[in-house]
Amino acid sequence: MKYTIGKKEFVVLSWDDYMRIQEMLEDYEDLKELRRSKEEAKGQKTITFEKAVKSLKLKK
């Protein structure tokens, strides 16, 4: 026999579980953005880290 209990509308979580889920979602969004950026950068000329530091006038 199969029972259907209706539409699921909410869930109760501990604060720690909620925060872990939030962190995972943020990590996932960061990963999507990184992949998008890497795809956009395909074929573009690159420079070394040292040249980037020098051109931005940063100290190592």
C-alpha positions in Angstrom: 0.0 0.0 0.0 1.2 3.5 -0.8 0.4 6.5 1.4 0.7 10.1 0.3 0.9 12.7 3.1 0.5 15.8 1.1 2.7 18.7 0.1 6.0 19.1 2.1 6.2 22.7 3.1 9.0 23.0 5.8 11.6 21.2 7.7 13.0 21.6 11.2 16.8 21.6 11.5 19.3 22.3 14.2 21.2 25.6 13.8 24.4 23.7 13.2 22.9 21.6 10.4 21.4 24.8 8.9 24.8 26.5 8.9 26.5 23.5 7.4 24.0 23.5 4.6 24.5 27.3 4.1 28.3 26.8 3.9 27.9 24.0 1.3 25.6 26.1 -0.8 28.1 29.0 -0.7 30.9 26.6 -1.7 28.8 25.3 -4.5 28.1 28.9 -5.8 31.8 29.7 -5.5 32.6 26.6 -7.6 30.1 27.5 -10.2 31.6 31.0 -10.5 35.1 29.6 -10.7 34.1 27.2 -13.5 32.3 30.1 -15.3 35.4 32.3 -15.0 37.7 29.5 -16.2 35.5 29.0 -19.3 35.5 32.7 -20.1 39.3 32.8 -19.7 40.0 30.0 -22.2 42.3 31.0 -24.9 43.4 34.3 -23.2 47.0 35.1 -22.8 48.4 34.5 -19.4 51.3 36.1 -17.4 53.4 34.7 -14.6 52.7 35.5 -11.0 55.9 37.5 -10.8 54.9 39.7 -13.7 51.4 40.3 -12.2 53.0 41.3 -8.8 55.4 43.7 -10.6 52.7 45.2 -12.8 50.4 45.8 -9.8 53.4 47.2 -7.8 52.9 44.7 -5.0 55.5 43.5 -2.6 56.1 39.7 -2.2 
